Structure formats: C-alpha cells, structure tokens
Amino acid sequence: MSALRIERTGPDSAGRMSNVHAVCFQPFWSAGEIAAMMQMPTTLGLLAREGDAVVGMALCRIAADEAELLTIGVVPEQRGQGVGEKILARGETEAASRGAGRMFLEVSTLNAAGKSLYLKSGYTQIGCRRGYYGDGSDALVLEKTLFGDGQGSGSKLITPLSE
C-alpha cells in the first residue's frame, strides 16, 4: 500500500474533488461549483492521495486572520484510518501559514464521525444554527485557535458537543 500524501491543488482538480464529495454528501458540489470556489485566491484545496487514488479532499477559505473549513470528505473505504485527521491538520497548517489565527466550521448534529474528528482535533462549540441543513438537522458552529505550527487550543466551550 502507498503512503498517504496530502497535496495542495487548484481548479484543475475540481472533478476529482467533486467525485469524492459525491460519495460523501448529498447533495454534492459539482466540479463547476468547486472550480469556481477554487478560482478565488482565498480558497485552499487539498487532495489526499494514496498512490494514484484520491481518497479524500477539503476546501478552506482564508480571509484576513480567519479561516473556514468549507468541506472535508474521505471515501468510505478509507474512513477510520486517520485520513480526515491528516487532511484537517494540513488545512490548519496552511491556514496558519497564511495568517489565520482561527479556523471555523459547521457540522451536522447527526454527523457523529465529524463531531468526533473535530473534538479530537481541539475544536470547541461556539454556536448552533437551528435547521441549517436540508434534512432539518442543526449545525454546530465550531472554532479552533491556530498557532504558527498549525496546532492550537480551542476557545471557550459554550456548550458541549452532544451525540
């Protein structure tokens, strides 16, 4: 088995990113939507590869001293093997290197794996958006303070992440 590589990527990888997004989320983002986001200089695209296979992806937006994780996905057969953690850590490192002091994201209250990943990675809940997702589920708003090496400690916990 090949070693996992996390690579920065551009709009030319939008099709591969959309393919991963499609097996992870419904509705998914099309290659055109991802390419349009990646045309913006504030967007960071990451691909996780194992050999020639794309096994994960993430998109972040970095503006001034803040970053937002727009999406992150790992193909089902690679889940539970640390791929998401590695993609997330690389995104945090890249954001911090571009001057972001904090990373924000939203995660569905129904997404146990996502909540677990973010909690384990040092994110804390700072809010909740009721009925945010198409299925009616709430979105937990999470934040992590970043440091120059991409590692950080979260801000104050307002309410605990619940299952």
N, C-alpha and C positions, 0 to 999 in steps of 0.2 A: 504494500500500500504506500502511496506517495505522501509526502509531508504536506500538511495544510499550509497554504500561503494566503495571506490577506493582502490584496493589491488595490491601490487607488485606481480608479477607472474614470472614463469620460463618456460622453454621449454615444460613442460607437459601441458601447457595451449595453445599451438600453434594452436590446432584445433579450440578451441573456439574463439581465436583471428582471425583466418583466416575466420571463419564464419561471424564475424562482418565486417571484411574487405571486404568480398564478397558482402554484401548488401550495402556497402558504395562506392565501387570503382570498375571500370572495366578498365583495367584488375586488378584482385585482387592478393594478395600474398597468396600462398598456405601454408598449415600447415608446410610442409617441409622447405619452404623458411623462414618462421617466426621462426621455431625451430632452424634452422642454425644460424640465426642472434642472437637468444637468448642464444646460446651456448657461445657466446663471452662475456667475463667479462665486456666489456664496454657497453653492451646493457641493458637497463632497460625496462621491460614490465609492463604495467599497465592494469588491467581489472576493469571496472565499473560494479557493480552488484546491482541489486535491487531484494532482495530475492534470489532465485536460478537462476534468469535470468541474462545473460550477456547482458548489454545494451550499452557498449562502450569499447574501447581499445585504447592504444597508445604504441608506441615504440620510445624510445630515445636512442641515442648513446652519451656516455660521455667519452671524452678523454682529459686528462690534465685539462685545465681550460675552455674548451668549451663543449657545448652540442648541439646536433642537434635533433630536433623533426623529426623522420623519417616518421611517420604516426600517425594519430589520426582519430577515427571514432566513430560515435554514430548511433545506429539503428534508422531508420526513425521515428518510433512511439515515440521515446524519445527526438527527436530534439526540440530545442527551450525551453528546460526546465532547462538549466544550466548544463547539464551533461558534455558537452565538456569543459566548463569553469573549472569545478571541476577536470576533468582529466588533463587538461593543467596545472592548478595550482599545482597539486600533482607532475606532472613531473618536473616542475620548482623547487619545493621544494626539491625533491630527487636529481636533478642535482646539485643544490647549495650545498646540504649537502655532495656531493661527490667532491666538489671543483670547480665546473663550475662557471665561472663568467659571461658567456653569453650563451644564447640559440639562435640558428639559425633555420630557417625552410624555405621551399619553399611552395608557394600556387599559384594555378592557378588563372589567372586574371578572369576566368569565375566562380570561386567559391566565390560567394557573401557572403554566410554564414561563410565560413572560414575566409575570409578577415575581416568581421565584428568581429568575435571572437578574432582574433589576434590584431586588432586595439584597441578593448575594453580592451584587456589584457595588453596593453602597448608596443606592438611590433611596430617597425618602419621599413620602407623600406630602404634597403641599396643597392639594385641592382635589375636587371631584367635579366632573361635568356630567350632570344627570342626563340620561337618554342620549348620549353623544353618538353612539354607533347605530348603524342601520338596523341592527337586531334589537334595539332598545336598551342595550346594556350601557352602564355608566362607564366613563373613562376616569381612571385615576390619573391625576397630574403628578408626575414625579420629577425630582430635581437631584442633581449631584454637583457638588462643588469640585471643580477640576484644579489641578495644580500643573506646573510646568512639565512634569513627567507623565501626565495623563491619569495619575492616581488622585484620589480625593476622598474627602469625608463629606457626607451629606449634610444638608441644612437641618434645622429643627424639624422633628417629626410632628406633624399636626394631628394626624390620625393614623392608626396602624393600617398596614395593608391587610385586608381581610380576604379570606378564601372565598 
